[in-house]
Amino acid sequence: MNRREWLKCFSALAMGAFAAPSLLATFDAHAAAQLPGYAPKFFSTPQNQLVSSVVDIIIPRSDTPGAVDAGVPAFIDQMFTSVYTHEEQQRYLASLAAFDRAGGKPYLQLDEKQRKALVSKLHEQALSEPADSTKASAANFVLMTKKLAMLGFFMSEPGCTQVLQYSAVPGAFHADVPLAQAGNGRAWAVETVLTL
């Protein structure tokens, strides 16, 4: 083993040791959010309704379950209860408050069309601005919520089994499969890492 290979192995071990606790906490948050009768611990009832409405716009129900069906609002609440630091919690709540004011009146008083337009506008704004995740803004709220919604949804059973491909016990190896036949056009479920 040469020096370069040793450094690669050592850095992989170091990153694994650093990332494993946060990844395990994410899995624990997902498991806790799936318990029957889950009540929000981090969000107030109006905040939870707002987050639920936004994740429903981000991943709506179609021929597959949506984010609300998969328990994503409870997952987000549990992530902020168990995983994120106090500073990250406060930044998210400040961004949520800015988002609630961004439509001219409280978000929950807007009709469905206005809500979708506001989320779309702020999403585009977040993507066009330079990334500054330390700033509390309405656009950052939409982007942070989108990241959490996608993580929670694609870790859920409906996200993994009905939207992505899933094979609990993979079958035989088939070499040189044409791309059109590989996976019926769906991506594979994989582990993810989330940073806000």
Backbone bond lengths (Angstrom), bond angles and torsions (degrees), N, CA, C in turn:
res aa  C-N    CA-C-N  psi(-1)  N-CA   C-N-CA  omega(-1)  CA-C   N-CA-C  phi
1 M - - - 1.456 - - 1.519 107.84 -
2 N 1.314 115.89 124.89 1.460 118.70 178.80 1.533 110.11 -87.89
3 R 1.305 115.22 175.76 1.474 121.33 -175.98 1.528 111.81 -60.28
4 R 1.332 117.74 -42.63 1.462 121.70 -178.34 1.529 111.01 -62.29
5 E 1.322 117.60 -44.82 1.470 121.22 178.61 1.523 110.85 -63.73
6 W 1.353 115.37 -40.11 1.456 119.11 178.94 1.528 110.57 -63.05
7 L 1.339 117.28 -43.21 1.462 120.67 179.13 1.531 111.60 -63.92
8 K 1.337 117.28 -38.86 1.464 120.40 176.85 1.525 110.91 -61.45
9 C 1.324 116.33 -46.83 1.472 120.53 -179.67 1.519 111.10 -63.52
10 F 1.342 115.74 -44.51 1.451 119.37 -178.96 1.522 111.81 -64.58
11 S 1.347 116.67 -42.28 1.467 118.96 -179.98 1.525 110.86 -67.22
12 A 1.338 117.95 -34.87 1.466 120.29 176.86 1.521 110.52 -64.64
13 L 1.336 116.62 -41.34 1.470 119.79 177.48 1.523 111.07 -64.94
14 A 1.327 116.29 -42.12 1.469 119.79 -179.87 1.520 111.13 -63.65
15 M 1.345 116.99 -43.48 1.471 120.42 179.10 1.525 110.51 -66.16
16 G 1.318 117.32 -37.96 1.467 120.70 177.80 1.511 111.31 -62.95
17 A 1.328 116.21 -42.46 1.462 120.17 178.97 1.519 111.28 -65.36
18 F 1.339 116.57 -34.27 1.461 120.89 179.70 1.526 111.50 -76.05
19 A 1.334 117.20 -42.17 1.462 121.44 -173.57 1.519 113.08 -83.20
20 A 1.322 118.72 -26.16 1.467 121.30 -174.47 1.535 113.31 -58.79
21 P 1.346 120.26 -46.52 1.463 118.22 179.96 1.526 113.55 -60.08
22 S 1.346 117.85 -41.42 1.458 119.32 -179.64 1.520 110.99 -70.20
23 L 1.330 117.52 -35.32 1.458 120.46 177.27 1.527 110.44 -66.98
24 L 1.335 117.04 -41.80 1.469 120.06 177.36 1.526 110.72 -64.65
25 A 1.331 117.33 -38.87 1.463 120.40 177.26 1.520 110.85 -63.36
26 T 1.335 117.07 -36.85 1.464 121.03 176.81 1.518 110.51 -63.24
27 F 1.329 116.89 -44.92 1.465 120.52 178.09 1.527 111.00 -63.17
28 D 1.344 116.92 -40.23 1.471 120.39 177.67 1.524 110.74 -63.66
29 A 1.341 117.26 -40.02 1.469 120.80 178.62 1.516 110.38 -63.10
30 H 1.330 116.21 -41.65 1.469 119.73 178.87 1.522 110.64 -63.58
31 A 1.321 117.25 -43.92 1.463 120.69 -179.43 1.531 110.85 -64.01
32 A 1.330 117.48 -42.27 1.468 120.69 179.93 1.515 111.58 -65.54
33 A 1.328 116.92 -35.46 1.470 120.89 -179.16 1.522 112.10 -70.00
34 Q 1.323 117.99 -19.94 1.463 121.13 -178.16 1.529 112.85 -88.01
35 L 1.331 117.62 -4.17 1.462 120.11 -179.79 1.523 110.44 -66.04
36 P 1.334 117.66 141.77 1.470 119.35 178.94 1.537 111.04 -63.64
37 G 1.314 115.75 142.76 1.466 121.04 177.91 1.511 113.88 72.55
38 Y 1.330 117.84 25.83 1.461 120.35 -179.53 1.527 110.02 -64.88
39 A 1.324 116.37 130.70 1.470 122.29 176.20 1.531 107.72 -115.84
40 P 1.335 117.97 139.37 1.470 120.38 -178.46 1.527 111.80 -58.49
41 K 1.324 115.06 139.34 1.466 120.85 178.86 1.519 110.89 -109.66
42 F 1.325 117.02 -33.24 1.463 121.00 -177.36 1.528 111.04 -90.89
43 F 1.322 117.34 -45.36 1.460 121.95 -177.24 1.516 111.66 -87.29
44 S 1.339 115.49 149.76 1.457 120.47 168.22 1.533 107.20 -75.84
45 T 1.326 117.62 170.24 1.469 120.28 -179.68 1.531 111.74 -60.10
46 P 1.355 120.55 -46.67 1.466 119.03 177.87 1.536 112.62 -63.60
47 Q 1.334 117.31 -38.59 1.464 119.87 178.06 1.530 110.50 -63.44
48 N 1.331 116.66 -41.04 1.460 120.88 179.18 1.533 110.73 -64.72
49 Q 1.332 117.07 -39.13 1.466 120.26 177.24 1.526 110.91 -64.26
50 L 1.334 116.73 -40.16 1.456 121.20 178.75 1.528 110.35 -64.01
51 V 1.331 117.45 -48.69 1.468 121.48 179.24 1.520 110.18 -61.16
52 S 1.331 117.64 -41.50 1.470 121.11 178.72 1.518 111.22 -61.16
53 S 1.333 117.14 -41.63 1.458 121.17 179.38 1.525 111.25 -64.71
54 V 1.333 116.77 -41.57 1.467 120.48 -178.69 1.528 110.78 -68.11
55 V 1.340 118.45 -43.73 1.476 118.93 -179.81 1.524 110.51 -68.06
56 D 1.332 117.66 -28.08 1.461 119.89 176.43 1.532 111.15 -69.17
57 I 1.321 117.12 -30.41 1.466 121.04 175.18 1.530 109.75 -74.06
58 I 1.328 116.99 -38.70 1.468 121.42 -177.79 1.526 110.97 -68.10
59 I 1.337 117.46 -47.86 1.472 121.77 178.44 1.529 107.52 -129.63
60 P 1.332 116.87 85.12 1.467 120.09 -177.79 1.527 111.59 -78.33
61 R 1.314 114.71 164.20 1.462 120.53 174.40 1.520 108.55 -70.89
62 S 1.315 116.76 135.99 1.467 122.26 175.12 1.526 106.03 -136.16
63 D 1.318 117.90 -131.16 1.462 118.74 173.82 1.528 110.49 -75.66
64 T 1.325 117.13 -6.44 1.464 123.23 172.58 1.531 108.24 -120.97
65 P 1.324 118.52 160.99 1.460 120.42 178.41 1.531 111.55 -60.81
66 G 1.321 115.90 153.06 1.456 121.24 177.77 1.514 111.19 -95.50
67 A 1.334 115.67 -174.72 1.462 121.41 -177.09 1.529 112.11 -63.74
68 V 1.324 116.91 -38.82 1.472 119.58 179.82 1.523 109.66 -66.62
69 D 1.339 117.12 -40.52 1.467 120.85 178.02 1.527 111.59 -61.47
70 A 1.326 116.49 -32.83 1.466 121.52 -177.75 1.524 112.75 -84.80
71 G 1.324 118.90 -0.39 1.465 121.92 178.13 1.520 114.29 81.13
72 V 1.325 117.42 24.19 1.467 120.67 -177.12 1.535 113.04 -63.67
73 P 1.353 120.71 -39.73 1.472 117.97 178.49 1.533 112.36 -59.48
74 A 1.317 117.39 -39.29 1.471 120.29 177.02 1.524 110.53 -66.80
75 F 1.332 116.89 -37.91 1.465 121.02 177.32 1.529 110.43 -61.16
76 I 1.337 117.59 -45.87 1.467 121.18 -179.75 1.529 110.04 -62.78
77 D 1.329 116.72 -43.41 1.460 120.67 177.68 1.527 110.53 -59.39
78 Q 1.313 116.83 -44.74 1.462 121.08 -179.06 1.526 111.43 -67.56
79 M 1.332 117.33 -35.55 1.471 120.12 177.09 1.527 110.57 -61.27
80 F 1.337 117.08 -44.03 1.459 118.96 179.90 1.519 111.79 -73.58
81 T 1.312 117.92 -25.96 1.465 120.99 176.54 1.518 110.82 -72.16
82 S 1.328 117.27 -42.26 1.461 121.13 -168.11 1.513 116.70 -109.52
83 V 1.331 118.75 -24.06 1.461 120.00 -168.13 1.524 113.06 -110.12
84 Y 1.327 118.23 -47.55 1.460 120.77 -170.33 1.521 112.85 -81.36
85 T 1.341 114.68 152.75 1.458 121.33 -179.58 1.528 110.14 -73.22
86 H 1.308 115.49 168.11 1.465 120.78 178.95 1.531 110.77 -60.65
87 E 1.330 117.35 -40.11 1.466 120.76 179.77 1.525 110.81 -64.31
88 E 1.336 117.42 -42.21 1.464 120.94 178.41 1.530 110.90 -66.19
89 Q 1.328 116.19 -38.34 1.465 120.06 176.85 1.521 110.62 -61.67
90 Q 1.328 117.07 -46.68 1.460 120.75 -177.98 1.526 111.45 -66.46
91 R 1.337 117.40 -38.07 1.463 120.83 177.67 1.527 110.70 -63.71
92 Y 1.331 116.52 -41.01 1.464 120.16 179.79 1.532 110.31 -66.40
93 L 1.331 117.51 -43.52 1.470 120.30 179.34 1.527 111.33 -64.98
94 A 1.332 117.24 -37.95 1.475 120.28 176.93 1.524 110.20 -66.28
95 S 1.330 116.97 -39.39 1.467 120.98 177.11 1.522 110.51 -66.42
96 L 1.332 116.96 -38.97 1.470 121.34 177.80 1.526 109.90 -62.02
97 A 1.336 116.92 -43.25 1.470 120.62 179.10 1.528 110.68 -64.01
98 A 1.329 117.22 -40.42 1.474 120.41 177.71 1.529 110.11 -64.94
99 F 1.312 117.49 -40.04 1.466 121.79 177.54 1.522 110.82 -63.01
100 D 1.331 116.77 -41.05 1.463 121.20 -178.70 1.529 111.49 -62.80
101 R 1.336 117.01 -29.68 1.475 121.59 179.29 1.527 112.89 -89.63
102 A 1.326 118.09 -12.95 1.472 121.96 -170.43 1.529 113.81 -67.61
103 G 1.330 119.10 -21.39 1.458 121.32 -177.31 1.502 114.89 -91.29
104 G 1.340 118.51 5.99 1.459 121.18 -179.55 1.515 112.60 92.06
105 K 1.305 117.34 -27.47 1.469 122.85 172.84 1.521 106.48 -145.20
106 P 1.333 118.59 167.72 1.465 119.28 -177.66 1.533 111.94 -51.77
107 Y 1.314 115.59 138.44 1.469 122.87 -174.50 1.520 112.42 -53.38
108 L 1.330 117.46 -42.14 1.469 120.47 -176.95 1.529 112.37 -69.84
109 Q 1.342 117.97 -12.43 1.461 120.87 176.23 1.532 112.57 -90.53
110 L 1.337 116.68 -6.45 1.461 120.56 177.49 1.526 109.51 -79.25
111 D 1.339 116.85 152.23 1.468 118.47 175.30 1.531 108.90 -79.58
112 E 1.330 116.67 173.21 1.460 121.39 -173.38 1.529 112.58 -60.44
113 K 1.318 117.47 -40.87 1.460 121.41 -179.63 1.526 110.91 -64.45
114 Q 1.341 116.85 -42.39 1.462 121.35 178.98 1.529 111.09 -65.78
115 R 1.339 116.45 -37.97 1.466 120.16 178.71 1.526 110.83 -62.96
116 K 1.334 116.45 -47.28 1.467 120.03 -179.91 1.525 110.97 -62.94
117 A 1.324 117.13 -41.23 1.465 121.01 179.39 1.528 110.89 -63.14
118 L 1.332 117.31 -41.53 1.463 121.14 -179.98 1.526 110.90 -65.43
119 V 1.331 117.08 -46.10 1.464 120.36 -179.97 1.528 109.95 -62.63
120 S 1.328 117.54 -43.72 1.474 121.10 179.49 1.522 111.42 -62.66
121 K 1.337 117.05 -44.66 1.464 121.40 -179.02 1.529 110.85 -62.46
122 L 1.336 116.75 -45.40 1.465 120.16 -178.51 1.522 111.54 -70.96
123 H 1.326 116.86 -31.87 1.466 119.93 176.22 1.523 110.28 -64.10
124 E 1.321 116.61 -46.60 1.473 120.55 177.47 1.520 110.88 -61.81
125 Q 1.314 116.85 -39.66 1.464 121.19 178.61 1.522 110.40 -63.46
126 A 1.331 116.97 -43.11 1.469 120.85 -179.98 1.519 111.33 -63.40
127 L 1.328 117.04 -37.13 1.461 120.74 -179.54 1.522 112.51 -74.75
128 S 1.329 117.06 -28.75 1.464 120.04 -177.83 1.526 112.93 -85.16
129 E 1.329 117.36 -22.18 1.465 120.67 -179.90 1.523 109.98 -83.68
130 P 1.335 117.09 154.49 1.469 118.92 173.03 1.530 109.46 -61.87
131 A 1.308 116.23 142.47 1.464 120.77 -177.46 1.519 110.29 -65.70
132 D 1.312 116.49 118.98 1.467 123.04 174.60 1.522 106.64 -138.03
133 S 1.326 115.75 84.67 1.457 120.14 -174.55 1.521 112.71 -74.40
134 T 1.340 118.27 -5.03 1.461 120.19 179.00 1.519 111.77 -87.86
135 K 1.328 117.52 -11.28 1.466 121.49 -177.02 1.526 109.44 -89.88
136 A 1.319 116.65 132.72 1.462 121.17 176.31 1.525 108.15 -87.13
137 S 1.330 116.68 112.14 1.455 120.59 179.16 1.518 109.19 -148.13
138 A 1.321 115.81 163.87 1.463 121.19 179.14 1.520 110.80 -62.29
139 A 1.335 117.06 -39.41 1.469 120.75 179.55 1.520 110.75 -65.41
140 N 1.338 117.02 -41.53 1.466 119.80 177.51 1.527 111.48 -64.37
141 F 1.329 117.39 -34.11 1.466 120.24 177.10 1.530 110.38 -60.44
142 V 1.325 116.57 -45.25 1.467 119.91 -179.28 1.520 110.02 -63.42
143 L 1.328 117.70 -43.52 1.456 120.85 -178.24 1.530 111.28 -67.49
144 M 1.337 117.65 -43.82 1.463 120.45 178.40 1.525 110.65 -63.59
145 T 1.320 116.91 -41.11 1.466 120.65 179.76 1.522 110.44 -66.30
146 K 1.320 116.73 -37.65 1.468 120.03 178.01 1.529 110.55 -62.88
147 K 1.329 117.16 -45.10 1.466 120.66 179.11 1.527 110.87 -59.59
148 L 1.324 115.93 -46.01 1.470 119.79 -179.75 1.520 111.59 -67.75
149 A 1.333 117.23 -38.69 1.462 120.69 179.58 1.518 110.57 -63.28
150 M 1.323 116.55 -42.81 1.465 119.83 179.98 1.528 110.82 -67.01
151 L 1.326 117.26 -42.29 1.463 120.20 177.94 1.519 110.62 -61.31
152 G 1.336 116.93 -49.83 1.458 120.66 -179.05 1.518 113.00 -63.58
153 F 1.341 116.09 -41.20 1.459 119.09 -178.22 1.522 111.71 -67.72
154 F 1.326 117.29 -45.46 1.461 119.48 -176.36 1.521 113.08 -79.84
155 M 1.342 117.38 -4.40 1.464 120.56 168.86 1.523 111.28 -93.80
156 S 1.331 116.69 -14.00 1.462 120.33 -177.79 1.528 110.78 -77.86
157 E 1.318 115.57 163.06 1.462 119.99 178.67 1.524 112.25 -60.96
158 P 1.360 119.35 -47.60 1.465 117.73 178.40 1.529 113.07 -62.21
159 G 1.323 116.84 -38.86 1.460 120.02 179.90 1.515 112.42 -64.78
160 C 1.331 116.61 -41.18 1.471 120.40 -178.55 1.514 112.73 -77.66
161 T 1.319 117.79 -36.29 1.468 119.09 -172.19 1.519 114.39 -99.48
162 Q 1.347 118.21 -26.37 1.457 119.65 -176.68 1.520 113.72 -105.92
163 V 1.330 117.43 -21.49 1.458 120.20 -179.96 1.534 110.03 -106.18
164 L 1.323 116.78 -47.47 1.453 121.39 175.82 1.521 109.45 -94.64
165 Q 1.312 116.16 167.84 1.464 120.19 172.32 1.516 107.88 -78.73
166 Y 1.290 116.22 147.84 1.451 119.91 177.93 1.520 108.72 -146.81
167 S 1.288 115.23 132.63 1.451 120.75 175.16 1.515 106.90 -137.37
168 A 1.340 116.13 108.38 1.462 120.00 -177.48 1.521 110.94 -62.19
169 V 1.316 116.74 -39.43 1.458 122.09 176.73 1.522 106.61 -127.11
170 P 1.327 117.18 100.04 1.467 118.81 -177.03 1.521 111.84 -58.83
171 G 1.314 115.07 148.56 1.460 120.76 -178.17 1.514 112.31 -87.57
172 A 1.289 115.22 -151.92 1.459 122.29 -175.70 1.521 111.63 -71.48
173 F 1.319 115.65 159.41 1.460 122.08 177.46 1.524 109.17 -83.47
174 H 1.322 116.12 129.12 1.456 121.77 177.38 1.527 107.47 -123.01
175 A 1.321 116.43 109.56 1.461 120.49 -178.22 1.522 110.57 -82.15
176 D 1.314 116.09 156.04 1.462 123.24 174.47 1.522 113.58 53.94
177 V 1.319 116.08 48.26 1.464 120.91 175.94 1.521 107.71 -86.04
178 P 1.331 118.67 131.01 1.474 119.74 176.68 1.527 110.65 -58.81
179 L 1.309 116.36 141.25 1.457 121.70 -176.82 1.522 111.77 -55.89
180 A 1.326 118.25 -36.09 1.467 121.65 -179.57 1.522 111.84 -63.54
181 Q 1.354 117.27 -25.57 1.460 120.46 -179.44 1.518 112.52 -94.43
182 A 1.310 117.50 -10.97 1.464 121.24 -175.59 1.515 110.24 -84.67
183 G 1.310 117.36 103.77 1.446 121.82 171.31 1.496 117.01 83.46
184 N 1.302 118.48 10.06 1.464 120.74 177.58 1.520 112.57 53.73
185 G 1.328 117.58 32.38 1.455 121.84 175.77 1.511 115.61 81.20
186 R 1.321 117.64 6.24 1.466 120.07 -179.24 1.523 109.75 -109.35
187 A 1.323 116.33 148.47 1.453 122.02 178.57 1.527 109.89 -78.15
188 W 1.313 115.77 162.97 1.469 120.90 178.60 1.516 111.04 -87.90
189 A 1.313 117.61 145.80 1.461 122.45 174.49 1.525 107.80 -71.28
190 V 1.336 116.51 132.13 1.458 121.39 179.88 1.511 108.83 -136.63
191 E 1.324 116.49 164.33 1.451 120.63 174.44 1.524 108.62 -71.65
192 T 1.322 116.37 148.09 1.452 120.51 -179.85 1.512 110.04 -128.80
193 V 1.302 115.93 159.32 1.453 122.72 175.26 1.509 107.00 -122.53
194 L 1.325 117.45 133.81 1.462 121.33 -176.21 1.507 110.33 -119.20
195 T 1.324 115.76 132.23 1.464 120.56 171.90 1.511 107.32 -129.15
196 L 1.300 116.01 138.87 1.472 120.94 177.14 1.504 109.14 -103.47
